[in-house]
């Protein structure tokens, strides 16, 4: 089973920015540890999906933000 990339362009850039921001929040914010863990995990998932170029949730919802090459 091949994984078809479905994250591209602006989506990838926004995921990287949001992922870094969430991880920074998890490290620097003075909130409950639960929120730090949640923010850190969500941030890490966003960075991973941006780097890999595939998002399982996008796939389930039928969303593809990557341009198709001709």
MOJO-V328301 format. One record per residue. N is the residue number from 0. SS is DSSP state (helix for helix, strand for strand, loop for the rest). PSI is psi in whole degrees, 0 to 359 (* if undefined). NEAR is the number of other C-alpha atoms within 10 Angstrom. Layout:
n=(N	N)
ss=(SS	SS)
psi=(PSI	PSI)
near=(NEAR	NEAR)
//
This chain:
n=(0	1	2	3	4	5	6	7	8	9	10	11	12	13	14	15	16	17	18	19	20	21	22	23	24	25	26	27	28	29	30	31	32	33	34	35	36	37	38	39	40	41	42	43	44	45	46	47	48	49	50	51	52	53	54	55	56	57	58	59	60	61	62	63	64	65	66	67	68	69)
ss=(loop	loop	loop	loop	loop	loop	loop	loop	helix	helix	helix	helix	helix	helix	helix	helix	helix	helix	helix	helix	helix	helix	helix	helix	helix	helix	helix	helix	loop	loop	loop	loop	helix	helix	helix	helix	helix	helix	helix	helix	helix	helix	helix	helix	helix	helix	helix	helix	helix	helix	helix	helix	loop	loop	loop	helix	helix	helix	helix	helix	helix	loop	loop	loop	loop	loop	loop	loop	loop	loop)
psi=(119	143	119	121	137	13	124	168	235	322	316	316	315	324	320	314	312	322	315	318	318	321	320	318	316	326	321	336	150	73	178	151	329	315	327	317	314	313	318	317	315	318	317	318	319	318	318	315	326	316	321	328	13	133	117	324	318	317	316	324	356	27	134	111	3	137	141	131	138	*)
near=(3	4	10	11	17	23	24	18	12	11	15	22	15	14	22	21	14	17	24	17	15	22	21	15	17	22	13	10	13	10	10	9	11	10	14	20	14	14	20	21	16	16	23	19	16	21	22	16	19	23	15	12	19	20	20	13	9	13	15	8	8	9	13	17	15	16	11	8	4	3)
//
